[in-house]
Amino acid sequence: MKGFRRLLGFALYLFMAFPLTLGGLALASVRPFASEPAAVKSLIMDSRFSTLLRSPDLVELAPETMELGDATLDGKAATAAFQASVPSSVLVSTVTSAIDAGFAAAERHEAFFAVDARPLKGAVKAGAPVFADVYVQKARSTQPADRDGSVAITLPADASGRVAAAAIVIEAANEQPDEWIVGEPGSRFEAPAKMGAMGANLASASVWLLVTGAGLCFASVMVSDSDWRKRLGRLGARVLVPSAIVLAIGLGPRLFPGTFTRLPSGAGGASLPDLAEYLRFLSTKLGAGFLTSGLIGLGVGTALVSVQRALPLPEEEDLD
């Protein structure tokens, strides 16, 4: 009978308490990035992102050709030219304003938002001469065809080539609207989904999952054992398991950074150092919530196991 009770208690834990507790800890870990625009913007406003925007790593990752308006340009030369002509601060401010617009739209229950493209358009047009100078210097005289068979146009490395390159950039910028619309205009969320409410919903969902998981953990140990000392020790062990998994997710990027920074095929951290550094930063930043939740759960589980050790043995165990 005791063996059946323990099997029943373990099944209750494995199939109900464990997934609920693990899910609650995971939701609590990701809540800041779903409810706080500042947390998301911190990933973009970090100096490592600005360094990546100016890095030759992006040139290495650029395609062989790039469509710009009606023209097909050398992708790597065009990327280097954009890096030289457009300040990274403009790109960062455009992305952060898009994040703010997305959160604001979600607060209005709207499934679309507009991104102000005017600062970026102005920076591209103002930097057109610099773009032209860098492009005609770096563009290859014989460019390989891209995967779709397109071949970049060849511009002369003189004043006429610079004028043509600048004209291509200015025309492409003028063709862009002053606002980019993300999502379907007029669409709305069917369910309440504003970001503030989303954060509150995630918080309440994580609390509900944790409370339910803890209750089922307690029920499983109540079924498994009749001695309170053993119940507390088993309860602590069952809290430690999901907490250790969440903690491992948080510690992984810190202990094994290379494992969590997947680079393009054939590339390594030595060949793309700035990209590898930013990916390490992202994995560490995103894993911080898992580290905190895992440590809290680990502390609770350890405390329960310690209480078991502190309690005196039952009389029958003393006699044994």
Sequence and secondary structure as in RCSB ss.txt:
>XXXX:A:sequence
MKGFRRLLGFALYLFMAFPLTLGGLALASVRPFASEPAAVKSLIMDSRFSTLLRSPDLVELAPETMELGDATLDG
KAATAAFQASVPSSVLVSTVTSAIDAGFAAAERHEAFFAVDARPLKGAVKAGAPVFADVYVQKARSTQPADRDGS
VAITLPADASGRVAAAAIVIEAANEQPDEWIVGEPGSRFEAPAKMGAMGANLASASVWLLVTGAGLCFASVMVSD
SDWRKRLGRLGARVLVPSAIVLAIGLGPRLFPGTFTRLPSGAGGASLPDLAEYLRFLSTKLGAGFLTSGLIGLGV
GTALVSVQRALPLPEEEDLD
>XXXX:A:secstr
 HHHHHHHHHHHIIIIIHHHHHHHHHHHHHHHHHH HHHHHHHHHSHHHHHHHTSHHHHHHS SEEEETTEEEEH
HHHHHHHHHHS HHHHHHHHHHHHHHHHHHHHTTBS EEEE HHHHHHHHHTHHHHHHHHHHHS SS    TTS 
      SSHHHHHHHHHHHHHHHHHS SEEEES TT B SS   HHHHHHHHHHHHHHHHHHHHHHHHHHHHHH 
S HHHHHHHHHHHHHHHHHHHHHHHHHHHH GGGG    TT  TTTSHHHHHHHHHHHHHHHHHHHHHHHHHHHH
HHHHHHHHHHS   HHHHH 
